[in-house]
C-alpha cells in the first residue's frame, strides 16, 4: 500500500484518485475531509509528478491552512523519493485573503496602487468608517458605523463601486451609505490601504481586466482545490472559477449542511449548483463519520432533514450507538449555567480534563452569567472570540509602528502612535500635518521635513517634534537598506526601543508588566520570520496580523473549558458539548421567524453544534431568560421537537434556587418537562413561525384594572399572546411568547383578554 492510500476508505480513495476535471466532494461532518484533501495533494506530487508550485489549495482559516501544510509535509516525508521531502510543499496553501494578497503584492501596480499597500483589520475598517462619518457630519447614534461597514461590504461583494452604489441608492439610508462609501474609498486610496473585501475584489478585477495576467496564473495553478466550498461568496466563486477555467482541474470539497455564513454573504448555491456550472463533474459523497456516535448523528439528521434546500445525505459510523442526548429544562439562565458547571465539576472528579468540554451558544451575550458561575466553581475556561492577542492595545500600538514604517502614508497608524508615548502633538497639529501632506501629494515623513514657517501655521517647536518623530522611521528605513544582516526580530525590538514605547509601558504596575509580557510575546512571533529578508518578513508579518481570526488561536488541547458561539466552533470537536439557549427567538434567532432561508441556516447552525460532539450532548433551555436588557419568556426551540424522541433523555427541571416565583409555575403549566410530547409547544412554535393561520389579532377596547389579574392571558395586536405576570396600579407586566416581558399602561395599551 502506498503512503497516500493508508487509512482511506473506498470513497476517500476515489476522491484522491480523481485528479482530472471538475470534482465535487460532498463531505459530511467528521468524514475525514482534511485527510482526503491532503492525501490528494500528496498523491498529485508523488504519483502524478505534479510540481508543488502548480497546486493551489484554498481554505478559510490560517489554522486550517497550517494543519494542511503540516499533514502534507508528514505524508511526503514517508515517500522516500529523493526529489520530494517534507519541506517540498505547495507554496500556495492558504486562505482566500492570503492568496489574493500575495498575488496583489506582485500585480497591483496596474490597478493604480503601490505594492507596499497595508491591510486594514476589522477594527481599523470600523475606525475608518467612523472617521469618514465624522468628517461628513453624520451622527453615529442615528446610523451605526458597524451597520454602514456591513453595507459597504455587501456592495463590494456585489462588485459595486462607490459611483454605482450612489446611482442605485433608493432611500435616505442608502444615500448616507453612498456618501460614506465615497469618502471611505478616498481615505483608503490616500493611505494606500485595502480592506478585506478589496483583497479578493481587486484580484478578480485584475483577472477580468488583464487576460494575460489571468492566463499566467492559470498556467501556474493547474490544479485548484477549495476547502469549505459551501462558505464561498460571489467574489471567491469568481476567483476560483476564473483560475480553473483553462485546465478545468477544479476540486471543491464541502458540506451544504454546514453552510452557516449567509450573513457574511456566503452563498450556499455555489456548492448546490456546482454541477450546473460543470455538467461533466464527478460527484463523490463522504458519508462515513469518524467523530460522533450514531445517536448524535441521528439527532443531527432529524433536524437537518427538515430543510428543503439541500442535498440529503445520511451519515453513519462504525462507532457504538452511544449515550442518548440529555435535554435539560432550567428555570433561568443562572440555573442553566449552574447545571453546566456542576456537570463539569462532577465529570472532572471522575478524571475528565477540562479540555473535554465545550459550551456553545447562539449569541455572545449568553456568556456573561456562564463566566460568573464558572468563576464561583473555580472552573478553568476560555472565551473564544474575546479580545484577541493582536487586538490588545500594546500590540496594536507596536503593529501600528511597523505599519507606518512600511507605509508612511498610513494615517490611521500615524494617528495611533504619534502620542504613544506622549510627544505633545495635539489633534489640531496632526490635522495640519495631514492636510499639508495630502495637498502636496507626499507621505508624512517627507512632509515632516517640508513643513516650514512659510507654508504652515505650525509653530517651530511643534515642527521640531514632528521632525524628531519622523527621524525614528527614517533611521530605521536606512538601517533596513544598508544592514543586510538585520533580521525582523531585531527590527521589531529597535522599533519598540527607539520610539520610546517599551520604556513608556514599563511603569512599575502589574498592568504594565502584563503589557511588557505581551510585547515580548510579539517578539517571539517575529522569530518565525527570522529566515526571510527583513523587507519580506515585514510584509509577511503585517499580512498575518491583519488576516488573523479568532479561530486561529483555538486549540482543543488547552486545559480549559472552551466557551464560544456555535459559529466559532465550526471545524472543532470535543468529547462533550453543551448547547445553551434552545428557546424560540434565541435559537433559532428571532430574525428567522419571517424568513424560510434564514430558518434553514439556523437549522444548519444547530447541525454544526451537534456534530462537534464526539460522545455526549446536553441541550438546555430556560423558562425565562434575561438578555439584551429585558426578561423574555419563550417556548422551547422547535429544534428539540425535531430530534427523534427515542434519542433523548430528559433531566429534571433545574431551579436557580433564587427566583422560583409562582407565576413561572403557572406560566409553564402549558410546558411540562417533556416539550417533545406537548401539543401546546407545537402550537406556540407554529405561531412563532407564522404557520398558524388562525393566530390573528383582534381589535378591542383597552382593558381596565378591574378586568385583569396575574395569570390571565391577553392579546396585543403587535406582540401577540402573552401572560400577565403582575399588576401595580395601572401598570401591567406581561410575558409575551415572541417578544419577552413588556410593561404597559392599562386603559391605554390595546389589550384584550383571551
Order of alpha helices (4+ residues) and beta strands (2+ residues): alpha-beta-alpha-beta-alpha-beta-alpha-beta-alpha-alpha-alpha-alpha-beta-alpha-alpha-beta-alpha-beta-alpha-alpha-beta-alpha-beta-alpha-beta-alpha-beta-alpha-alpha-alpha-alpha-alpha-alpha-alpha-alpha-alpha-beta-alpha-beta-alpha-beta-beta-beta-alpha-beta-alpha-alpha-beta-beta-beta-beta-beta
